[in-house]
Amino acid sequence: MINTSLLKSEAEKLGIYLNNEALNRFDKYAEMLVETNKTLNLTAITEPDEIVYKHFIDSLTLLTVIDVKENAKVIDVGTGAGFPGVVLLIARPDINITLMDGTNKRLNFISQVLNELDLHAEILHMRAELAGKDKNYREKYDLVTARAVANMNILSEYCLPFARVGGIFAPMKAAKADEELESAKNAVKTLGGTIKDIKHFNIDNCGERTIIITEKISQTSPKYPRASAQISKKPLI
């Protein structure tokens, strides 16, 4: 399906070394993604080399900017077809990852992928604003991530409640993320976080990508996250 030699060499440019088992898993994942996409809208990216760059390499950049400890608790909010969550798990099978999405059909696909790849994750069919108030998930994670989901001030309210104090929220954004930051700084502070760093990447065949590294420095007020309608109509400023 994909050129695993290309994936291996591009990952090594990032300092990530994928063994044959991981490469075979990525290949199978890509195959299942393209096949399932014929009947379920998972992605607009189905050309093999584009999958390598725009899904796999793009997702792997997270591991180059965050020191993800062994057995770390990670949550991917709005995982969709599994990006970046399933990619992180293939590269780092030791992590304890929760793959959360509000659409059950996507999670069913991910369950099939994990079963086929002999990998284990918690699959959570739940809306972020509800899970963020649930004591089983609130402030439990070392790393919270989301890929291209919403503007930073909105995304922070959905995601920062999941991070433990001392944990990291690291949304993966496209270019021009800097423009979002000015409107998001106060929102992040209100939610108990502080923006520590911004990492820019230029990925071949992808363009510019940005990861915003936000540290959780205090507990999030119990009033957050608010209901989804409130978050979208009156984003924190």
Salt bridges, closest charged atoms under 4 A:
GLU10 OE2 - LYS13 NZ 2.88
GLU12 OE2 - LYS8 NZ 2.89
GLU21 OE2 - ARG25 NH2 3.53
GLU31 OE2 - LYS28 NZ 3.42
GLU35 OE1 - LYS38 NZ 3.07
GLU50 OE2 - LYS54 NZ 3.24
ASP58 OD2 - ARG147 NH2 2.85
ASP58 OD2 - ARG209 NE 3.35
ASP67 OD2 - LYS69 NZ 2.84
ASP94 OD1 - ARG92 NE 2.73
ASP101 OD1 - ARG106 NH1 3.42
GLU129 OE2 - ARG127 NE 2.59
GLU139 OE2 - LYS216 NZ 3.02
ASP142 OD1 - ARG164 NE 2.55
GLU157 OE1 - ARG226 NH2 2.80
ASP178 OD1 - HIS200 NE2 3.66
GLU180 OE1 - LYS173 NZ 3.17
GLU182 OE2 - LYS185 NZ 3.19
ASP197 OD2 - LYS199 NZ 3.23
GLU208 OE2 - HIS200 ND1 3.35
GLU215 OE1 - LYS196 NZ 3.58
